[in-house]
Amino acid sequence: MSLPKVDLTKPQYDQSTYLNRAKHFFLVTNPLNVFATNDELERAKRIVHDYRAGKDVPECKSVEELWAAKYLYDSAFHPETGEKMILFGRMSAQVPMNTLITGLMMTFYKTTPAVVFWQWANQTFNALVNYTNRSGSTPLSTTQLASSYVMATGGALGTALTLNRLAKNMRPIYGRLVPLAAVAAANCINIPMMRNNELKDGILLTDENNNSLECQSKTAAVQGISSVVLSRIGMACPGMILTPVAVQYLTNKGFFKRYPWANTPIQLGLVGAILIFATPLGCALFSQTASINVSSLEPEIQEKVKAKNSDLQVVYYNKGL
């Protein structure tokens, strides 16, 4: 049976609304894809490649099955190079890995050795994700990756240790919120460092039909990277705020005195339950294909855009994740 024509270069859902972006990222970050076997991944790859080549794909009886194969393929293979990505660096691994690291970061937050270890673990995982999802056309250099890793780790540790000292004389809940501040500080360092080339050279602009305007804007790069930083912090906030509040409430009620073994499982369970929703909802805060008014661009870039198309009022760019 021949399937209707579907454009697999675009998401399944129109990305102009928040709800549709959320639906898209629920599929992209689906943690169940971590358990897909190599045979299942290769089958999805074959289906996508055959369909794009105009061949029949008898394995798919419906458009829904085709999209399922596409999202499974995207969960494991790099979109530009086509290489199979490292398991723990895939978007589908974000929820389980962040559940483990974040939950333990918030459980063992009082002693300096624990703070150092778990902040290091978190930034090591972030570096792995950044490396796995690096651009195929402008890959991260070893120096850039190492510098970002060292500075983000240093920023997170400095923030956590400093705030831990300040929080000793405050209410316990403030100490429990220190890991969130450290994660936010690290994101503010790590993401701009990783995308320093865009801040220096600008980000490629296109028209509404994705046609290149052959010019790059630093202003658009700043806007895009800022939205990614806010999105990453937004992903972390629900789990790293609601979990400490709930745990502190149980502590005040004496729950953990009666059941001391329950502390870590409860924190991991709460973080995991929240991250299943917070991760895709945070990714969806801003459209992947962002827009900016031509009048907001640098004067020289405005001239280049007008030279290409004098009627353009808005241009677009890929903000990244």
C-alpha positions in Angstrom: 0.0 0.0 0.0 1.4 3.4 -1.0 1.5 6.0 1.8 0.4 9.6 1.4 3.3 12.0 0.8 4.8 13.2 4.1 7.6 15.8 4.6 9.9 14.0 7.0 12.3 17.0 7.1 9.8 18.8 9.4 8.2 17.9 12.7 4.9 15.9 12.7 3.1 18.9 14.3 3.0 22.5 13.1 5.4 24.3 15.4 3.7 27.7 15.5 1.8 26.9 18.7 3.1 25.9 22.1 0.8 22.9 22.4 2.1 21.4 19.1 5.7 22.1 20.1 5.1 20.3 23.4 3.6 17.3 21.4 6.7 17.2 19.2 9.2 17.2 22.1 7.2 14.6 24.1 8.0 12.3 21.1 11.6 13.5 20.8 12.4 13.0 24.5 10.4 9.8 25.0 12.6 7.8 27.5 11.2 4.5 26.2 13.4 5.0 23.1 16.4 4.3 25.3 15.4 0.6 25.4 15.1 0.2 21.6 17.2 -2.6 20.3 19.8 -2.2 17.6 17.6 -4.2 15.2 14.7 -1.8 15.9 16.9 1.2 15.3 18.2 -0.2 12.1 14.7 -1.0 10.9 13.6 2.6 11.6 16.7 3.9 9.8 15.9 1.7 6.7 12.2 2.9 6.7 13.2 6.6 6.8 15.9 6.3 4.2 13.7 4.2 1.8 10.8 6.6 2.1 12.9 9.6 1.5 14.3 7.8 -1.6 10.8 7.3 -3.0 10.7 3.6 -2.3 7.8 1.7 -0.8 8.0 0.9 2.9 5.7 -2.2 3.4 6.6 -2.3 7.1 4.4 0.8 7.6 0.7 0.4 7.1 -0.2 4.0 8.1 1.3 7.5 8.3 1.3 7.1 12.1 3.6 4.1 11.8 5.9 6.1 9.5 6.1 9.0 12.0 6.8 6.5 14.8 9.8 5.1 12.8 10.9 8.7 12.0 11.0 9.7 15.7 12.7 6.5 16.7 15.3 7.1 14.0 15.8 10.7 15.2 16.2 9.5 18.8 19.4 7.6 18.0 21.0 9.0 14.8 22.6 12.4 14.4 20.5 14.6 12.1 23.4 15.8 10.0 26.1 13.1 10.0 23.7 10.1 10.2 26.0 8.5 12.8 24.5 6.5 15.7 24.8 8.7 18.8 26.2 7.7 22.2 23.4 6.2 24.2 23.7 8.5 27.2 24.0 11.6 25.0 20.7 11.0 23.2 17.6 13.3 23.9 15.7 10.1 24.9 18.2 9.6 27.8 17.6 13.1 29.2 14.8 12.2 31.6 16.4 9.0 33.1 19.9 10.5 33.4 18.8 13.8 34.7 16.5 12.0 37.2 19.4 10.1 38.6 21.9 13.0 38.7 19.4 15.7 39.9 17.8 13.5 42.5 21.2 12.5 44.0 22.5 16.1 43.7 19.5 17.3 45.8 19.8 14.3 48.3 23.5 14.8 49.0 23.9 18.6 49.0 25.2 19.3 52.5 28.8 18.2 52.5 31.6 19.7 50.3 32.8 16.3 48.8 29.2 15.4 47.8 28.6 18.9 46.3 31.9 18.6 44.3 31.2 15.1 43.1 27.6 15.6 41.9 28.2 19.0 40.3 31.1 17.4 38.5 28.9 14.5 37.4 26.2 16.8 36.2 28.6 18.9 34.1 30.3 15.8 32.7 26.9 14.5 31.6 26.1 17.9 30.0 29.5 17.8 28.2 28.6 14.3 26.8 25.2 15.6 25.6 26.8 18.6 23.9 29.4 16.4 22.3 26.9 13.9 21.1 24.6 16.6 19.6 27.4 18.7 18.2 26.9 20.3 14.8 28.0 18.1 11.8 28.9 21.1 9.7 30.7 23.1 12.4 31.8 20.6 15.0 33.0 21.6 18.4 36.8 21.7 18.7 38.4 19.8 21.5 39.6 23.1 23.0 36.1 24.6 22.9 34.6 21.5 24.5 37.2 21.4 27.2 37.0 25.1 28.0 33.2 25.0 28.3 33.4 21.9 30.5 36.0 23.4 32.9 34.3 26.8 33.1 30.8 25.4 33.6 32.0 22.9 36.2 33.9 25.7 38.0 30.9 28.0 37.8 28.6 25.4 39.2 31.0 24.4 42.0 31.7 28.0 43.0 28.0 28.9 43.1 27.1 25.7 45.1 29.9 26.0 47.6 29.4 29.7 48.2 25.6 29.5 48.6 25.9 26.4 50.8 28.0 28.5 53.2 25.5 31.4 53.1 22.6 29.0 53.6 23.9 27.5 56.8 22.3 30.3 58.8 19.1 30.3 56.9 16.0 28.1 56.8 16.7 24.5 55.6 14.7 25.0 52.5 17.2 27.5 51.1 20.0 25.0 51.4 17.9 22.5 49.4 17.5 25.1 46.6 21.3 25.6 46.2 21.7 22.9 43.5 19.2 24.8 41.3 21.2 28.0 41.5 24.3 26.0 40.6 22.7 24.4 37.6 21.4 27.8 36.5 24.8 29.3 36.8 26.4 26.5 34.8 23.9 26.8 32.0 24.6 30.5 31.8 28.3 29.7 31.2 28.2 26.4 29.3 25.7 27.2 26.5 27.3 30.5 25.4 30.7 28.9 25.6 29.6 26.0 23.5 28.1 28.4 20.9 30.8 31.0 21.0 31.3 30.7 17.2 27.8 32.0 16.7 28.3 34.9 19.1 31.4 35.8 17.2 30.4 35.2 13.6 26.6 35.3 13.8 23.8 32.8 13.1 22.5 32.1 9.5 19.3 33.9 8.6 16.7 32.5 6.2 13.3 33.7 4.9 10.0 32.0 5.8 10.6 29.3 3.1 13.9 28.4 4.7 15.9 29.9 1.8 19.3 31.2 3.0 19.8 35.0 2.9 23.5 34.4 2.9 24.2 36.5 5.9 24.7 35.9 9.6 23.5 38.0 12.5 25.2 38.3 16.0 22.0 39.9 17.3 19.9 36.8 16.3 22.6 34.6 17.9 22.4 36.4 21.2 18.5 36.2 21.1 18.6 32.5 20.2 21.2 31.5 22.8 19.4 33.5 25.5 16.2 31.6 24.8 18.0 28.3 25.0 19.5 29.2 28.4 16.1 30.2 29.7 14.6 27.0 28.3 17.3 24.8 30.0 16.7 26.6 33.3 13.0 26.3 32.8 13.4 22.5 32.4 15.3 22.3 35.7 13.1 24.6 37.8 10.0 22.4 38.4 11.9 19.4 39.6 14.5 21.3 41.6 11.9 23.5 43.3 8.9 21.3 43.9 11.0 18.3 45.0 12.8 20.2 47.8 9.6 21.8 49.0 7.9 18.4 49.2 10.9 16.8 50.9 11.2 19.6 53.4 7.5 19.3 54.2 8.0 15.5 54.9 11.1 16.3 56.9 9.2 18.8 59.1 6.5 16.2 59.6 9.0 13.7 60.9 8.4 11.3 57.9 12.1 10.6 57.3 12.8 9.9 61.0 10.3 7.1 60.8 11.4 5.9 57.4 15.0 7.1 56.9 15.5 4.7 53.9 12.8 6.6 51.9 14.7 9.8 51.4 16.6 9.0 48.2 13.8 6.9 46.6 11.3 9.6 47.2 13.5 12.4 45.8 14.4 10.3 42.7 10.7 9.4 42.1 9.5 13.0 42.4 12.3 14.3 40.1 11.6 11.6 37.5 7.8 12.1 37.5 8.3 15.9 37.1 11.1 15.7 34.5 8.9 13.4 32.2 6.8 16.5 31.7 9.2 19.4 32.4 11.8 18.3 29.8 9.5 18.4 26.7 7.5 21.4 28.1 10.8 23.3 28.7 12.1 22.5 25.2 8.8 23.8 23.8 9.0 27.2 25.4 10.5 28.7 22.3 10.1 27.7 18.7 13.0 25.8 17.2 12.8 28.1 14.1 12.9 31.5 15.7 12.0 34.8 14.1 13.4 38.3 14.5 12.3 41.6 13.0 14.7 42.9 10.3 14.6 46.3 12.0 16.2 44.6 15.1 19.2 43.4 13.2 22.6 45.1 13.0 22.6 47.9 10.5 24.9 46.2 8.1 22.9 43.0 8.2 19.7 44.9 7.6 21.3 46.3 4.4 22.2 42.8 3.2 18.7 41.4 3.9 17.1 44.4 2.1 19.5 43.8 -0.9 18.2 40.2 -1.1 14.5 41.1 -0.6 13.4 44.6 0.2 9.9 43.4 1.3 11.1 41.2 4.1 10.1 42.4 7.6 10.8 39.3 9.5 13.6 36.7 9.1 14.2 33.3 10.7 17.0 31.2 12.2 17.5 27.9 14.0 17.9 28.7 17.6 19.2 25.3 18.6 18.2 23.2 21.7 
